[in-house]
Amino acid sequence: MFRYLVLFFSLAMLTVTFNSPGSEWPIDFKAFGYHAHGNFLYWLFFASLISFVPLMIVGIILIASDLTSFVKDKKSKHIVRLLFFSLAIFIPLYRFNAWVFSEKF
């Protein structure tokens, strides 16, 4: 379950990188007497910015645990988890890093 949460955050981070910094995703949400409006892309950007370092740490921990379980058991399930989750975490991290420093700064 934890892996899917990490996958969700990394895919949300990847979604940010496919947009230009000036694009707008307007949102207007009313619920329970509260009103939220603004640009959803900015919210997603700040959530990605905050979760960058924790995702990197979690990615390293997941790769290390998958690698040790592969070395112990040598099953194909461990290879798939190692390749899929490591790529699914580190490609968005790399792309977000490149996007921030090439587009924003």
C-alpha positions, 0 to 999 in steps of 0.5 A: 500500500505504501508503494502505491502512495509513493507511486501516486506522488511521483506521478503527480510530480511527473504531471507538473513537468509536462506543463509550462510554468505559466500555464493555469489550471483554474479551480473553484471548489466550495464545500462545507462553507469553505471556498477554495480557488486558485491555480491547481498547477501551483498547488501541485508544484508546491506539493511536489517541491515539498515532497522532493527530498522525502521521495528521494529518501523513500526511493533509495530505501525501497530500492535497497529493500528490493535489492536485498530481497532479490539477492536473498530469493532471486524471484522474478517478482522482485526484479519487476518490483525493483525495476518498476518502482525504482523507475517510477520514482526516479524518472519523475524526480530527475525530470522535476529537478531538470524542469525546475532548474531549466524553466524556473531558474 
